[in-house]
Amino acid sequence: MNADNLVKLVVNTLDDGKGRDISVVDVRGKTSMTDFMVVASGTSERHVKSLAGHVAEEAKKNETQPIGIEGEDVGEWVLVDLGEVIVHVMKPQTRDFYQLEKLWRGESGPIETIPALSVC
């Protein structure tokens, strides 16, 4: 499966599992370890583990064997390495602390995944 299709599979799987604030970061040209990083939040340790597990299962069903899965024992942050795509599923406070999207996109300032709403 090519990287673009694998990203779509991962995003759809995370979305189906009610993953929150799903973000895709294209890191081609920034690192040789992968082409894309997908970052998503889960609502609890159990949800984080479940989302990561479903991503690994769906990848296997589509003939992509995960190279490794890290962090399942704790559930704060689970990484699923699919080669061309690395998936990070985190609890919101862990994601806010590490700000992976900001790091890999080279952005300055806080990351906003939901536009601010003005109330009149």
C-alpha atoms as one frame of an Amber mdcrd trajectory, in Angstrom:
protein
   0.000   0.000   0.000   1.435   3.395  -0.900   1.871   6.135   1.703  -1.098
   8.240   0.563  -3.504   5.305   0.776  -2.051   4.278   4.125  -2.633   7.799
   5.478  -6.258   7.632   4.313  -6.699   4.233   5.975  -5.216   5.511   9.240
  -7.297   8.705   9.271 -10.503   6.808   8.487  -9.771   4.236  11.196  -9.084
   6.935  13.778 -12.203   8.830  12.739 -14.356   5.685  12.928 -13.027   5.103
  16.455 -13.969   8.645  17.500 -10.388   9.892  17.585 -10.225  13.625  18.137
  -8.324  16.408  16.394  -6.762  14.159  13.761  -3.833  15.872  12.067  -1.598
  14.720   9.199   1.928  16.136   8.960   3.933  15.631   5.763   7.534  15.189
   6.919   9.061  14.229   3.576  12.237  16.245   3.194  12.479  16.785   6.964
  13.387  13.243   8.018  14.295   9.968   6.377  12.460   7.833   8.952   8.951
   8.294   7.511   6.872  10.263   5.013   3.872  11.189   7.167   2.979  11.494
  10.822  -0.624  11.233  11.901  -1.441  12.655  15.319  -4.750  12.132  17.118
  -6.155  12.418  20.612  -8.092   9.884  22.631 -10.328  10.740  25.564  -8.756
   8.317  28.059  -5.930   5.806  28.359  -8.326   3.047  27.304  -9.459   5.057
  24.269  -5.854   5.833  23.256  -4.943   2.124  23.432  -8.082   1.143  21.533
  -7.487   3.631  18.716  -3.884   2.510  18.272  -4.923  -1.136  18.342  -7.546
  -0.577  15.646  -5.012   1.226  13.455  -2.622  -1.734  13.751  -5.437  -4.222
  12.990  -6.646  -2.328   9.919  -3.098  -1.977   8.619  -2.587  -5.739   8.932
  -5.883  -6.404   7.122  -4.519  -4.269   4.293  -1.194  -6.109   4.112   0.856
  -3.553   6.048   2.538  -5.110   9.052   3.336  -2.618  11.838   7.074  -2.347
  12.418   6.463  -1.597  16.073   3.967  -0.397  18.643   5.182   1.513  21.706
   3.386   2.824  24.779   0.462   0.405  24.968   1.335  -0.520  28.538   0.686
   3.015  29.810  -1.751   4.532  27.307  -0.718   8.187  27.627   0.909   8.092
  24.182   0.868   5.119  21.833   3.025   5.133  18.703   2.262   2.808  15.792
   5.112   2.627  13.263   3.804   1.638   9.833   6.995   2.566   7.998   5.914
   5.332   5.630   3.371   6.510   8.216   3.937   6.886  11.947   0.814   7.252
  14.068   0.821   9.039  17.431  -2.301   8.642  19.577  -2.187  10.659  22.796
  -4.237  11.920  25.658  -4.957  15.637  25.109  -2.692  16.884  27.913   0.225
  14.811  26.590  -0.373  16.127  23.086  -0.519  19.718  24.330   2.754  19.251
  26.197   4.781  17.766  23.317   3.166  19.676  20.411   4.465  17.334  17.725
   2.673  19.137  14.915   4.357  22.395  15.865   7.738  20.677  16.052   7.477
  18.975  12.655   5.750  21.787  10.797   8.154  24.371  12.178   5.293  26.558
  13.372   5.586  29.216  16.013   2.915  29.905  18.551   0.222  27.589  19.921
  -1.450  25.016  17.699  -5.162  25.476  17.216  -6.988  22.420  15.941 -10.435
  23.994  16.298 -11.013  27.587  15.180 -11.862  29.980  17.989 -15.509  30.989
  18.128 -16.575  34.496  18.956 -19.723  34.830  21.014 -21.674  38.073  20.763
